[in-house]
């Protein structure tokens, strides 16, 4: 069964498995102790730190192992903000950061700090000029991911780092998605990563803080990991994480070329074989293994279940999946379609035949789901005399409001309007996206007794 969700968690790398089993026998003792078993554990921990630091591009004493990538982000942001409190309490983040960064920003704001969110373009990339505009005299910290976790777009980290350096503001780079696959961008002041993203065991993150960056540890005090990560180190997992990071870096050059070709095939074939689909993310400046697309008139949860039944494990940023009632904040910030969203992220070693079979299965599955939901044909019906129509989609979840809109758009003449009443949060994103895809005019959103009224004018 092909597993195509390595952006969530990569399969355990064979090197990680070997290192983990070996370290279970040798790395169980307290590395802070001076007896033989403690010294042996300390040697393993120090060797793992040196290997990880070499991969990241920092000194071993600048790198801390944390219990997760999320903890690394929270510790990095809170520590940097506390260390630079005299400089100010302003934090800059992009609109498409990982939820751990946005949650840290929300906590900072709740404690009296201020946050500026830098918008992105339709490809999911920030502009360096927009980042420059967000920096202020009281900015204590800026955050920018190396590459987006949902659509794969690579961010202009080096350009933003230059701006931050000129302004005297440290830059935290969340490199969770790119570490081990792409070279670490230059210019960062703090960097975070998560082992389960590159094929290491879960429960290991890393936080690197450059010398000279003001940093004050927040949270429980502990003498371990330079005081930056409380609790007994999981040495076997840390050893496995460092070993797998070194292994995937050695494989990265060849595997990136191969996976990029497979993703290029998915991008082109999906757009060709599946009607009313939007492939999102930058087509060039992107991670080699990840592609995301959204299908009109499709229930995201049903689509994922049907693909799972066909043997493919993928993920989704749609608001109509069981894990969330709100559309992905990434897709919302990009202004692209969220319904029927599918993220495919290929693990190293993915076979071409598995990609071919996915491309064979996908069009059939999408067509079946659309038929089940009563989706309209691609072309609108001939116009009727009515100059305007109102569609009551209150209480209905995506993709039903858009399906109802598509069914009736042909019943108004060119220049006529359709007003969709909806209380589904996803409609605020998906109706404008539908208009852009179908070349109709999105007039705007108006208040209503319940939910909102979305007005669309027929242009063709």
N, C-alpha and C positions, 0 to 999 in steps of 0.2 A: 504494500500500500504506500504510494508516494506521499512523503511528508513535505509539504510546501509552506511551512510556517516558521522558518528558521529565524525570522525577525523577532518572533516571540521568544523562542528558545531553540538553540541549535542542538542537534543530537550530540551526545557525548563523544568527543573525539577519541579514537583508539589510543592515542598517546596519553590522553587524560585518564583513561581507564587503567592503563598500565601503571602510570605514576601514582594514582590513587591507591591501588592495591599495594604497591610497594611501600608507600608512605604510611599506610595503616599499621604496618609492623614496626616502623622506625620512628614515626612522628607523633606518638601518642602522649609523650611526657611533656611536662611543663618546661618550655624553652627558657624560662627565667631562672631555673634552678642550675646549680653548679655541678651536680653529680653527672655520671656518664650518660644516662638516658636523657637528661635535660640538655646536655651539650650536643648530643646527637640531634635532638629536635631543633635546637637553635641553628645548627648547621643547615638543616633542611630549610628552615624559614629564611635564613639569610640568603641561601642560594636561590630560592624562589623569588625573593625580593629583587635580587640583582638581575635575574632573567626578565622579570616584569618591567623593571626600570629601563633595561636596555631596549625592550620592545616599545615602550612609551617614549623614550628619549629624555630621561631625567636621571638624576642621581638616586641611588638606592635610599639615601636618608630623606629624600623628598617624597617617597611613596609609602602609603599606608594601605594595608588590607582592611576592608570593612566587611560587615556581614551581608551586604548586598549592594548592587549598583544604586538603588534608591537611597539607601543610607549614605552612600558616598556623596550623592547630590545634596541631600539635606545637610549633611555635616559640612560639605564644602561651602555651600551658600551661607549657612548660619555662621560658620567660623569666619569667613571673609567679611561679612557684614559687621560682625561684632568687632573684628580686628581693625576695621576702618570706620568705626563709628564717629570719630572726630572729623573725618572727611565729609560725612553726610550720611543720610539714611535713604538715599535714592537707589533703586535697583532697576536695571534695564534687562528685559527678556524679549525674545521673539514670540510672535503669536502662535508658533507651531512647536514650541518646546515640548519635551516629554512631560507627562502629568506630574512627575516628581518635582520638576523645576517650577511648574505653575503652582503646585501646592505649597512649595517653599515660599514663592512670591506672595501667595495669599496669606500665609502665616506672618510674613514680614509686614504686610499691609495691616493685618489685624493688630499688630503690636505698635502701630503708629508710623511705620515707614511708608514710603511712596514707591510706586511701581509704574514704569512706562513699558507698554507693550508695542514692539515694533511690528508693523504689518508686513505681509508677504505678498508677492505677486501670484498670478494664477498658477504658476509652476510650483509654488511653495517656497520660493527663495526670498530672503530678505535683500534689500538694497543697502549697499554700504552708506549711501547718502542718508537714507532714512535712519540708519543706526547712528550716524554722526549727529543728526538732529535730536536724537533722544538723549544723548550724553549731556550732562549738566555739571555745574561746578560742585554740586553736592552729591554726584553719583559715586557710590561706594563700590559698586560691582556691576559688571555686565555679564550676561550669559548668552551663549549661542551654541547650539548643537552642531556637530561636525556634519551630520547628514540626517535627514528626517526619517523617523522610524516607521511612518505610515506610507509615504510615497517615494522615499529613496532619494529625494533631491539633496544634492551636496551644497552646503552653505559656503559663502565666501569668507571663511574663517580668517585667512591671512589678511585680507583687506580690512576686516573689522578689527583684527588684532592691532594693525598699524594705527587705526584711529584711536583705539583705547590706549595704546602706548603713548601716543601724542597727548592724550588728555590726562594721563597719569591714573588710569582706571584699570584695575586687574580684570582679566577676561577668564571666565570659567567656561570650558568647553566640555559638553557632554558627548563623549566619543563612543558611547555604548554600541551604536549600530555599525560604526566603521572600524573600530579597533580590531586589528587582525586581518582586515580585508583591504584597507586603503592606508597609505602613509599618514601618520599623525600630522596634522597641519601645524605650521610654526606659529609662534607668537602667543601661545596660551600661558596663563598664569596659574590656573588650576585646571585639572583634567580628571574626569571620572569615567569609569568603565564597569562592565558587568560580565563575569566569566561565562554565564550560561548563554550569552549572545555569541560567543566565539567557539563554543564547543567544550568549555570547561564545566565543572559541576556547579549547580546552583548554590547560592549561599556564600558567594565570594564576590566582592566588589573591590575596586581600587580607587583611591583618591591620591592624586599627586598635587603637591603644593610647592611651587618654586620658592627657593630661598629668596628672601627679601620681601615676600608678600606678607603683609600684616595679617595675622590669623590668630583668633582667640577661640579655643575649643569651647563648644557649647554642649550641654547635656551632661550625662554622668561622668564624673572624674575617674580616671583609671591610668595606671602607669604603663599599660601595654600600648603598643603601636604609637609611641610618642604621645600618648594621651589622647589620640584622635579617634580611637575605636575601642570602646569599653568591652571587656569580656575576654575569655580565653580564646586564643587563636585556634581555628580549625586547620591545623597544619596539613593533614592529608589533602583536604580540599584545596588549600592554597597552593600546595606543590603541584597538584593536578592542573589547577588553573594556569599557573605559570608555564608548565610544560606544554599544555595545549596551545597557549598563546604563541609560544615560540614555533610550534609545529604549523599552525595555520598561517603564520607570517611567511614561513618557508614555502608554503604551497600557494600563497596568494597570487603571485604574478601569473602563473599558468592557469590557475582556477578562475581568476577574474576574467581573463580573456574568453575562456570557454563558457562561463555562466553569462557573460554579457551577450554573447551570440545567441544563447538560448532565450534570454529575456527579450532581445531584439525580435526574435521570431514570435514570441508571445504578443508583444506590442503590435506588430504588424498584422498578425493573423486574427487576433481578437477584433481589431477594428474592421477587418475585412469580412469576417464571417458572422459577427453578431451585430444585428441592426440596433441602432439607438444606443450606442455604447460610447463612453468617454474615457479614454486612457489618460490618466492624470500624472502629474509630476514632470520634472524636466526630462526631455528625451535624451539629452546628452550628458549634462552635469548630474549624474545620478550614481547610486551604488550599483555594482554590476549584477547583483543577484535578485533585485527586488523590482516588482512592477505592480501597479495598482490601477484598477479600472472600475467604472461604475456603470450599471445597466439600468436603463429606464424601465419602469413598470415591473420591477422585480422586488419581492420581499427578501431582504438580505438574509434573514434567519432561514427561510425555506431554501434559498439558494445554497447556503452553506451546508444544510442538512442533505440536500440532494447530491452535492458534490462529494460529501463524506460517504454517502451510500454508494457512489460510483467509485470510491477508493481514493479520494484526494482530500488531504487535510490542508485547508487554507483558512485565512482569517478575514475579518471584515471591519470596516469603520462605519457601517450603516447604523442608523438609529433604531432600526427595527430588528435588531438582534436581541436575544434574551438578556445580554449582559448590560444593556444600556437603553435608555429611552431618549437620550439626546444624541444628535449627530456628532460625529467626530469633530473635535475642536480644530483639528488640522484641516479637514475638508471644508469646514465652515470658514476658517480664515482665508483659505484659497478661493472661496466662492465657487466651488465646483459641485457637481452632483454627488449626493451622499447615498441615495437609495441604490440597492443592488450592488453595493461596493464589495469588491474582492481584492485582497492583497495576497499576491503570490511571492514568496521569498524562498529561493532555491538553496538547499544545503550543498556544501561541497560534495562532489561526486554524483550529482544528479545525472541520470541517464537521459540521452536524447529521446529514447523511445517513450519514457514517462511523460516528457513534455509533449510529444506528438499525440499521445493518447489523451492527455488533458485537453489539447486543442480540438481533438475529435469529439470529446464528450461535452465540452462546455456549451457550444451552440445548441445542442439538443436539450440540455438541462435548462438553459435560459428560456428556450421556446416553450418547454413544458410548464415552467413556473408562470410565465406570462399568460399562457392559455388558461391555466387554473385560476388566475386572478382576473380573467376577463379583460386583459389589456387590449387596446385598440390596434388596428393595423397602422403601419407607419404613415400612410398618406391620409390627410383629413378628408372627410366626406364633403360633398358639394354644399355650398352655402344655402341657408334658408333665410326667410325674410327677417327673422328676429335680429334686432340690432345689438341686443345684449342678453346675456343669460347669467343666472346665479346658480352655482353648484354648492349644495350643502354637504360638506364632507366633515362636519363636526363629529367628534367621537371616533373618527377613523384614522388609523395610523398608516405611515408610509408603507407601500407606495400608492395607496388608494387615492389620496387627494390628487396626485398627478395623473393617475389613470383616469379619474373622472373628468379632469380638465381636458385630457387628450381626446376623450370620447366625444366631447361636445364642441371643441374648437371649430370644427367644420360646420357647425350649425349656425354660426354667426357669419355675416358677410365680412369681406376684407374691410378693416376699419372698425368692426364691431368688437365688443368686449365680453369677456367671461370673468365673473367674479367668483373666486373660490373661498368659501367660508371654512376655516380649519383651525383647530386648536392643537394641532400636532406641531411640535417645535421644528421638526425636519422640513415642514412646508416652507418655512422662511428661507431655507437654503435651496430646496429642490425645485420649487416653482420658478424662481429666476434662472436656475441652471437649465431647466427644461426649455424655457424661452430662448436661451442662448443656443441650445443645441438644435431647436426646431425653427430658429429664425423668426420668432414671434416677439412682440414688444412687451416687456414687463413694465407695467405702468407704475406699480408700487403697492405698498401695504397700507391699509386703512383700518382704523379701529372698528370693532364690532361688539355687539352685546356679549358674545362669547367668542373667544379666540380672536382671530384677525381675518380681515377680508383682503385677498390678494387679487389684484386686477391685472388682467392680461388682454392686450389688444391683438387681434389677428392681423397679420401683415401679408400673408400669402395663403 
